[in-house]
Amino acid sequence: MSGPPSHSTEEARERQILIRAMQRLPRRYRDFFVLHRFAEMPLELIAEHLGIETRVVETRLAAALVRLSRAVDDANGGEASEGS
């Protein structure tokens, strides 16, 4: 028997959920998330690049993470939702 197909299927499903959630993020949040997580830019460099304070980058990145977390929770039937 080969490896468990359900594991790879579940990973693909989760990846698609995350991609859809990222695409639905408002641009003001998505850009910060992508620069930090995928371009691996430090917060300070993002702030410098965009001409804003690091605190703004932190705030928007945190908001992006909250929105993504909620979107993933909703897609999974609200399994880990809090106080909604």
matplotlib code that plots the C-alpha trace (Angstrom):
import matplotlib.pyplot as plt

x = [0.0, 1.1, 1.1, -2.2, -3.8, -6.1, -3.0, -1.9, -5.5, -6.1, -2.9, -4.0, -7.4, -5.9, -3.5, -6.4, -8.4, -5.4, -4.9, -8.5, -8.4, -5.3, -6.9, -9.9, -7.8, -8.1, -4.9, -3.8, -3.5, -2.5, 0.6, 2.0, 1.4, 2.9, 6.0, 6.6, 5.7, 6.7, 9.3, 10.6, 11.1, 11.6, 9.0, 11.5, 12.4, 8.8, 8.2, 11.2, 10.3, 6.8, 7.8, 5.7, 6.3, 7.1, 4.1, 1.7, 3.3, 2.8, -0.8, -1.7, 0.1, -1.7, -5.0, -4.1, -3.4, -6.7, -8.6, -6.8, -7.4, -11.1, -11.4, -9.7, -11.9, -15.0, -13.9, -13.4, -16.9, -15.9, -13.9, -11.6, -13.7, -13.7, -16.4, -18.0]
y = [0.0, 3.5, 6.4, 7.7, 9.7, 11.5, 13.3, 14.8, 15.5, 17.3, 19.3, 20.3, 21.3, 23.4, 25.1, 26.0, 27.4, 29.6, 30.8, 31.7, 33.5, 35.4, 36.5, 37.8, 39.9, 43.6, 44.8, 46.9, 43.7, 41.3, 43.2, 43.3, 39.6, 38.6, 40.8, 39.4, 35.7, 35.0, 37.7, 37.2, 40.9, 42.0, 44.4, 47.2, 46.8, 46.8, 50.0, 51.6, 50.4, 51.8, 55.0, 54.2, 53.4, 49.9, 50.0, 50.4, 47.3, 45.4, 46.4, 45.6, 42.3, 41.3, 42.3, 40.2, 37.2, 37.6, 37.8, 34.8, 32.8, 33.6, 32.7, 29.3, 28.6, 29.5, 27.2, 24.4, 24.8, 27.2, 24.5, 27.0, 30.2, 32.3, 34.7, 35.2]
z = [0.0, -0.7, 1.9, 3.2, 0.3, 2.8, 4.2, 0.9, 0.0, 3.2, 2.8, -0.8, 0.6, 3.3, 0.8, -1.4, 1.5, 2.5, -1.1, -1.4, 1.9, 0.9, -2.4, -0.5, 1.8, 1.2, -0.6, 2.4, 4.4, 1.7, 0.6, 4.1, 4.6, 1.2, 1.7, 5.2, 4.8, 1.2, 0.3, 3.9, 4.4, 8.0, 9.3, 9.5, 5.8, 4.8, 6.7, 5.2, 1.7, 2.0, 3.9, 7.0, 10.6, 11.7, 14.0, 11.0, 9.4, 12.7, 13.0, 9.4, 9.5, 12.7, 11.1, 8.0, 10.2, 12.1, 8.9, 7.4, 10.6, 10.6, 6.9, 7.4, 10.5, 8.5, 5.6, 8.1, 9.5, 12.3, 14.2, 16.0, 15.9, 19.1, 20.2, 16.8]

ax = plt.figure().add_subplot(projection="3d")
ax.plot(x, y, z, "-o")
ax.set_aspect("equal")
plt.show()
